[in-house]
Structures are given as C-alpha cells and as structure tokens.
Amino acid sequence: MKRILSIKYSAGAFNFSMLLLRVLSGTFMLINHGYLKMMNFSEMQTRFYSFLGLGSRISLIMAIFAEVFCSLFIILGLFTRFAAVALVITMLVAIFGAGAAKPFLEMEQAFLYLGIFITLLFCGPGKLSIDGMINK
C-alpha cells in the first residue's frame, strides 16, 4: 500500500511509461486517423477543413503527413519532439479550427491526443527509443 501511495518513481518506470505512451498513442493515431484519411483521400480532399486558407487538398496532405509519418516517428522514438510539434499543431487545428462549432464533449479524443503529444514534447521519448539510443 505504501508503494501505491508513493510519489517516487524509477528511471526504468519512467522510460517504460514513455515507451508505452508513444507506442499506443502513435499506433492509434496512425491506424484510426492517418490511415483512414490516406485511404479516403479522393473523397475527403474536397470537403476537408481548409487550414489558413491553403485549400482542402493541401490541408489534408499536411494532416496525413502528421498523422501517418509523424505517428511513425513517435512510435519509433525518432525525431520525437519534431513529430510531437506537428501532431500538437494538427490537434489544435482539429479542436479550434475544424471542430470549433462542435460541442466540447465531441472533441474529447482530440484533447486527449493533444495532452499526450504535449507530454511527449516536454518529456521527450525516454531512453527506450531511437532518440534515446542516439543520445547515450
């Protein structure tokens, strides 16, 4: 019981937690969002949210880049902070741009992803990552 209530943690527990956070969030973002957008590109390119007036097609390409390639980088722990920045921007656009008219509760998933990617941005990937192995 004492250990459950403790606020102490080990470096190993932190690194494993970051690995788990990276792999799960990156995989779900890749499969549930990026892959679906990529497979439905032709249908979505005309009705996708136009970010900064760039047009629906370019905005969709940028979202696919973030949700597919940056998610892969997050999973591997390669260029993690760069990838996290792209995904944070994507989630902010999803929340305050495309989802601005939606009720708060419908944006729960985007807020959760935003929190995860901000955490990865601040904490980094941990030592169980390619970035961690490079910076030994």
ChimeraX attribute file (.defattr): number of C-alpha atoms within 10 A of each C-alpha:
attribute: neighborCount
match mode: 1-to-1
recipient: residues
	/A:1	5
	/A:2	5
	/A:3	8
	/A:4	7
	/A:5	7
	/A:6	8
	/A:7	6
	/A:8	7
	/A:9	9
	/A:10	8
	/A:11	10
	/A:12	12
	/A:13	10
	/A:14	15
	/A:15	18
	/A:16	16
	/A:17	15
	/A:18	22
	/A:19	20
	/A:20	14
	/A:21	19
	/A:22	26
	/A:23	19
	/A:24	14
	/A:25	17
	/A:26	26
	/A:27	19
	/A:28	15
	/A:29	21
	/A:30	22
	/A:31	14
	/A:32	12
	/A:33	15
	/A:34	23
	/A:35	16
	/A:36	15
	/A:37	22
	/A:38	17
	/A:39	10
	/A:40	11
	/A:41	16
	/A:42	10
	/A:43	10
	/A:44	15
	/A:45	18
	/A:46	13
	/A:47	11
	/A:48	18
	/A:49	21
	/A:50	18
	/A:51	19
	/A:52	9
	/A:53	9
	/A:54	11
	/A:55	15
	/A:56	17
	/A:57	19
	/A:58	16
	/A:59	19
	/A:60	24
	/A:61	15
	/A:62	15
	/A:63	26
	/A:64	22
	/A:65	18
	/A:66	25
	/A:67	29
	/A:68	23
	/A:69	16
	/A:70	27
	/A:71	28
	/A:72	20
	/A:73	21
	/A:74	30
	/A:75	23
	/A:76	19
	/A:77	27
	/A:78	19
	/A:79	16
	/A:80	25
	/A:81	23
	/A:82	14
	/A:83	23
	/A:84	26
	/A:85	17
	/A:86	19
	/A:87	26
	/A:88	23
	/A:89	15
	/A:90	23
	/A:91	26
	/A:92	17
	/A:93	19
	/A:94	19
	/A:95	21
	/A:96	12
	/A:97	15
	/A:98	15
	/A:99	17
	/A:100	12
	/A:101	9
	/A:102	11
	/A:103	9
	/A:104	11
	/A:105	8
	/A:106	11
	/A:107	16
	/A:108	12
	/A:109	12
	/A:110	18
	/A:111	18
	/A:112	13
	/A:113	20
	/A:114	21
	/A:115	14
	/A:116	18
	/A:117	28
	/A:118	17
	/A:119	16
	/A:120	23
	/A:121	18
	/A:122	10
	/A:123	12
	/A:124	22
	/A:125	29
	/A:126	22
	/A:127	20
	/A:128	18
	/A:129	22
	/A:130	17
	/A:131	18
	/A:132	15
	/A:133	12
	/A:134	9
	/A:135	8
	/A:136	6
